[in-house]
């Protein structure tokens, strides 16, 4: 019995020490002095300590930890107004990048699909613009570069557009298979739906079009949507020479005086199917082409041992236009996946977004020089 009594005394004292330490550590209460010798005071003291600990816990629950970081403020919603009013203030943001992308595209320096991210294609277009205008080609947006771009175009970069009957008419190809052999079974390779077609029409990533128009039904004619206000009509410039930089993954087009008139990001060849080197010429331009596969190409993933064709359409492997080169089987063409341009490889050819390939096709002619460098 004495052992049990001694254990109880030890347990009570241990409880005192624990509660003292907790109250002192988390509530700032002073450590208590020696135990009171009054009979029963030991347990009363224990009760007081426990009550202090309970009260302390109540204050501490929900309190911000001493070293916790406050959550950042949520970003401002991406709206047409925010993009149109964006100004350079020393730090990039999605609205500012979108505005800069549209301004670059308007003056012939394509960033590829407009999406509001500071990626390789955006930096390449910036560097090309800076170089063309006698500035250091850093590829980084700065106050002087932004000022030069805004001086060239005063119109809002995001505009309203009413979805037309033609936009929703189709035809559409809801699902496009991955393999070439399965693609060959389709009567056409069209956009998957109105939103896909509208995104390409305005040179935008489909995700950006959706973000600017939350909850919008893109299949309803007469619906007003916000879109990138990019050039819709072909330019009248004439391209005398094209330089394809395999290292930078870009295509630059020059007029007869050597002035740079267009710059595009590009996917150029691969290790298995590298692009050629040297100088060639444009032979012909074919819009809305049918794609012809020859087993001699031996493309990775294509198992067919016979020739076959894939019908025309924007999701055709070569997109909406084929610029034929004097290098056999090589060409400059569009793509079914505009957001992958400059990020993925090709089967040896030079792949641009459909809108960039169409822009270039309107400016070249038979005999335009095409020089592969890098």
Phi, psi and omega in degrees: 000323179297324179297317179297318180296317179297322180296321179297317179299315179298320181294320179296316180296321178296319178297321177301313183297317181296312181293323177302313183296316180297316181294322180290319184291314189258339183244351179079012179285145180291153175291142183283160181275198181300158180296142175289144182268357180291133180304134179083347182294332180302318182282326176296319178298320178298317179298318179298318180298317180297318178297320178297320180294320178298314180296318179299317180298322180298321178289327186281330182298128179085351178288151180287127177305153187301322184252017182288149177261135177290139179295140180295154177297141180297145181295153177293144179298144182277109182233163177301318181296318180297321180289313181297328182265001183299136178229153179287127181225027176092352182218131180285149170213171186301316181298316181294319180294317178300315179300316180294320178300315180295317180297320177297314181298323182296329184257015170094012179246091189287132173267011187079215179290127180286122183218350176085021179242144180277074183255185183300315182296321178297314182293323178295318178295319177300314181298318179296319177296315180299314180297318182293337182252022174072025180250166175294125184278072182279335185076008179247139180287129176227175186298318182293319180295316179296320179297320179295320180292315182292334178289338182273345182206120183261346183289149176304142182276340176244128184231165175277147177217136177266121179298129184262169176299323180295327181294330185254356186290324184083202009288158178239152175243098190299318182234126178250119180293161183280321187281147177298320182298320179286326176300324182295345181275350184272146179288333176202163177236087185259180175299154182286338180181180183302319183296319177300313180294320180293322178301315180290324180301326182251019172061034186247151166293141182299327179295324178290318178301319179292320181294325179283345183227064183297135177076006184278141174268104184285354181264011182248115178297144181091353179285134180270127180230161176264130183222162174290128183271079181258165181296134181254341183256143178300149178278162183263359181296154177246127182265125179262331182213141176241133174245122179254112182265107185289330180285317182279341185062060181213160175232126178244135182244133184237150176273185185295337179271002180085011179277135177289119182250345180200145177224132181225142168286152185212153167261126190228102173062189181202176178296319180288322182230076182290154174288156180288172174238153178105191186252134179225186180224155173287131178261317185195165176234129178236119178267148181052055188282153166272139182265131180248119179259136178240130181302342176296338178296327179051049179292142178298130179092349178261116186264344184300139178254012181230161177288147174206167181238149174243127188292166186288167178141162182297339179261010170299151182305334178251014174068218190264354181204147176234121175257106186282136180250162179288346171286117185306132177072000181258148178200171172253129188210176179276195184208151172278351185229080186299329183287350180265356182298134180081352182248337181239171181265169178238180178271035178106334182278183180251113187254126176241169169298156180303318183290326177288321179296320177293322178298314180293318182301328180285346184251346180268172178210169177300124181103351175304131183283137178234113185247120177268124180232164177089000000 
